[in-house]
Amino acid sequence: MLQRSAPRLVLASASASRRALLDAAGLAFTVSPADIDEAVVKRQARREGLDATDAALRLADHKAATVAQRMPEALVIGADQILVCDGIWYDKPGDTNEARQQLRALRGRRHVLATAVVCRLDDARVWHHVAVPALSVRGFSDDFLDGYLAAEAEAVTSTVGAYRLEGRGVQLFDSIEGDHSAILGLPLLPLLAFLRRTQILIE
């Protein structure tokens, strides 16, 4: 046995990548998306002058808090990620055309992924962590972009940045700095360390 039965773990996210990371690590958990209006939270964060790291942390905490209210005694994991390039914050593209525009804007440039994870138990934040991996997009051709968008289809709208590093999206990059799991949306090693410290996972 690698995990104790209590408290139960809940992932407050609909992200397939985050779910896959926890699955691959062998954790037992349930999924309960928070369904918050992220755009409203981001606008408020910008009005308050927060940087992307603090805004991602606020979003992650808001997701965890929303789910923790309806799931007392569960350890709720909330996470969020904001892509920043040349001071501009990017969201998930709404369609393929937006993905094309976004990837053209990122082409030949370096961007960061402000990635936050929060754990809440009994409506109290008990732990948080923020990672800021950096990625350099290569100067790909328009022909490559056309082929990439055709191959990835609707998958480009599922992630911020319009790429999946675990798939064809890896071909977009010259270099990557930082934790691979953080790029996928959940800094896994720091989370596992916290779960061991709190004896939810076996040392």
C-alpha positions as CSV (number, residue, x, y, z in Angstrom):
1,M,0.0,0.0,0.0
2,L,1.4,3.4,-1.0
3,Q,-1.5,5.6,-0.1
4,R,-3.6,5.8,3.1
5,S,-7.3,5.7,2.8
6,A,-8.0,9.0,4.5
7,P,-8.2,11.8,3.7
8,R,-9.5,11.0,0.2
9,L,-7.9,13.0,-2.6
10,V,-10.0,15.1,-5.0
11,L,-8.7,16.8,-8.2
12,A,-10.6,20.1,-8.7
13,S,-9.9,20.1,-12.5
14,A,-11.2,18.7,-15.7
15,S,-7.7,18.6,-17.2
16,A,-6.9,15.3,-18.9
17,S,-3.2,16.0,-18.5
18,R,-3.4,16.6,-14.7
19,R,-5.6,13.5,-14.3
20,A,-3.1,11.5,-16.4
21,L,-0.2,12.7,-14.2
22,L,-1.9,11.6,-11.0
23,D,-3.0,8.3,-12.5
24,A,0.6,7.5,-13.7
25,A,1.9,8.2,-10.2
26,G,-0.5,5.6,-8.9
27,L,-2.6,7.9,-6.7
28,A,-6.2,7.1,-5.8
29,F,-8.4,10.1,-6.4
30,T,-11.7,11.4,-7.7
31,V,-12.3,14.2,-10.1
32,S,-14.6,17.1,-9.3
33,P,-14.1,20.1,-11.6
34,A,-14.7,23.5,-9.9
35,D,-16.4,25.1,-12.9
36,I,-15.5,28.7,-12.0
37,D,-15.4,31.6,-14.4
38,E,-11.7,31.9,-14.8
39,A,-11.9,35.0,-17.0
40,V,-13.6,37.0,-14.2
41,V,-10.8,36.0,-11.7
42,K,-8.1,36.9,-14.2
43,R,-9.6,40.3,-15.0
44,Q,-9.8,41.1,-11.3
45,A,-6.2,40.0,-10.8
46,R,-5.1,42.3,-13.6
47,R,-7.1,45.2,-12.1
48,E,-5.3,44.6,-8.8
49,G,-1.9,44.6,-10.5
50,L,-1.1,40.9,-9.8
51,D,1.5,39.2,-11.9
52,A,0.7,35.9,-13.7
53,T,2.3,33.8,-10.9
54,D,0.0,35.3,-8.3
55,A,-3.0,35.2,-10.6
56,A,-2.4,31.5,-11.3
57,L,-2.1,30.9,-7.5
58,R,-5.4,32.7,-6.9
59,L,-7.1,30.7,-9.6
60,A,-5.8,27.4,-8.2
61,D,-6.9,28.3,-4.7
62,H,-10.3,29.4,-5.9
63,K,-10.8,26.1,-7.7
64,A,-9.7,24.1,-4.6
65,A,-11.9,26.2,-2.3
66,T,-15.0,25.9,-4.4
67,V,-14.7,22.1,-4.4
68,A,-13.6,21.9,-0.7
69,Q,-16.9,23.6,0.3
70,R,-18.9,20.7,-1.1
71,M,-16.5,17.9,-0.1
72,P,-15.6,18.3,3.6
73,E,-12.8,16.2,4.9
74,A,-11.3,15.6,1.5
75,L,-7.9,16.9,0.5
76,V,-8.7,19.0,-2.6
77,I,-6.0,19.7,-5.2
78,G,-6.5,22.8,-7.3
79,A,-4.2,23.9,-10.2
80,D,-4.0,26.5,-12.8
81,Q,-1.6,27.8,-15.5
82,I,-1.1,31.1,-17.3
83,L,1.1,31.5,-20.4
84,V,3.0,34.7,-20.6
85,C,4.9,36.0,-23.6
86,D,6.3,39.5,-23.8
87,G,3.9,40.6,-21.0
88,I,0.8,39.2,-22.7
89,W,-1.3,36.6,-20.9
90,Y,-2.7,33.9,-23.2
91,D,-5.8,31.7,-22.6
92,K,-6.8,28.4,-24.3
93,P,-7.6,29.2,-27.9
94,G,-11.4,29.1,-28.7
95,D,-10.9,27.5,-32.1
96,T,-8.3,26.5,-34.7
97,N,-8.1,30.1,-36.0
98,E,-7.3,31.5,-32.6
99,A,-4.7,28.7,-32.1
100,R,-3.0,29.7,-35.4
101,Q,-2.8,33.3,-34.3
102,Q,-1.5,32.4,-30.9
103,L,1.2,30.1,-32.3
104,R,2.3,32.7,-34.7
105,A,2.6,35.2,-31.8
106,L,4.7,32.6,-29.9
107,R,6.9,31.7,-32.9
108,G,10.6,32.4,-32.4
109,R,9.9,33.7,-28.9
110,R,10.4,32.5,-25.3
111,H,7.5,32.2,-23.0
112,V,6.8,31.1,-19.4
113,L,4.0,29.0,-17.9
114,A,3.1,30.3,-14.5
115,T,1.8,27.1,-12.9
116,A,0.3,26.9,-9.5
117,V,-1.0,24.0,-7.3
118,V,-2.9,24.4,-4.0
119,C,-4.2,21.8,-1.5
120,R,-7.1,22.6,0.8
121,L,-8.4,20.5,3.7
122,D,-11.6,21.4,5.7
123,D,-11.7,24.8,3.8
124,A,-8.2,25.8,4.8
125,R,-5.2,26.1,2.5
126,V,-2.6,23.7,3.8
127,W,-0.1,23.8,1.0
128,H,0.8,25.6,-2.3
129,H,3.5,25.6,-4.8
130,V,4.3,27.7,-7.9
131,A,6.6,26.7,-10.8
132,V,7.6,28.9,-13.8
133,P,9.0,26.7,-16.6
134,A,10.3,28.5,-19.7
135,L,9.9,27.4,-23.3
136,S,11.6,28.7,-26.4
137,V,9.5,28.2,-29.6
138,R,11.5,27.6,-32.8
139,G,11.0,29.6,-35.9
140,F,8.7,27.0,-37.6
141,S,7.4,27.5,-41.2
142,D,3.8,28.2,-42.1
143,D,3.7,24.8,-43.9
144,F,4.6,23.2,-40.6
145,L,2.0,25.2,-38.8
146,D,-0.7,24.1,-41.3
147,G,0.3,20.5,-40.9
148,Y,0.4,20.7,-37.2
149,L,-3.0,22.2,-36.8
150,A,-4.5,19.7,-39.2
151,A,-3.0,16.8,-37.3
152,E,-3.9,18.1,-33.8
153,A,-7.4,19.2,-34.8
154,E,-9.5,20.1,-31.8
155,A,-6.7,19.1,-29.4
156,V,-5.2,22.5,-29.8
157,T,-8.1,24.1,-28.0
158,S,-7.6,21.9,-24.9
159,T,-4.4,23.6,-23.6
160,V,-3.0,27.0,-23.0
161,G,-0.5,27.6,-25.7
162,A,-2.3,25.4,-28.2
163,Y,0.2,22.6,-27.7
164,R,0.6,19.3,-25.9
165,L,4.2,18.7,-25.0
166,E,3.4,15.0,-24.6
167,G,2.3,14.9,-28.2
168,R,3.2,16.6,-31.5
169,G,3.5,19.9,-29.7
170,V,7.0,18.9,-28.7
171,Q,8.1,19.7,-32.3
172,L,7.4,23.4,-31.7
173,F,10.3,23.9,-29.4
174,D,14.0,24.6,-29.5
175,S,14.5,24.3,-25.8
176,I,12.6,23.8,-22.5
177,E,13.6,24.8,-19.0
178,G,11.9,23.4,-15.9
179,D,9.8,20.6,-14.6
180,H,8.1,18.6,-17.3
181,S,5.1,17.9,-15.1
182,A,4.7,21.6,-14.4
183,I,4.6,22.3,-18.1
184,L,1.8,19.7,-18.4
185,G,-0.1,21.7,-15.7
186,L,0.7,20.1,-12.3
187,P,4.1,20.3,-10.5
188,L,4.0,16.6,-9.5
189,L,7.2,16.1,-7.5
190,P,6.5,18.9,-5.0
191,L,2.9,17.7,-4.7
192,L,4.1,14.1,-4.0
193,A,6.6,15.4,-1.4
194,F,3.8,17.3,0.4
195,L,1.6,14.2,0.4
196,R,4.5,12.2,1.9
197,R,5.2,14.8,4.6
198,T,1.6,14.7,5.7
199,Q,1.6,10.9,5.6
200,I,-1.1,10.6,3.0
201,L,1.5,8.7,1.0
202,I,3.8,6.2,2.6
203,E,7.4,7.4,3.1
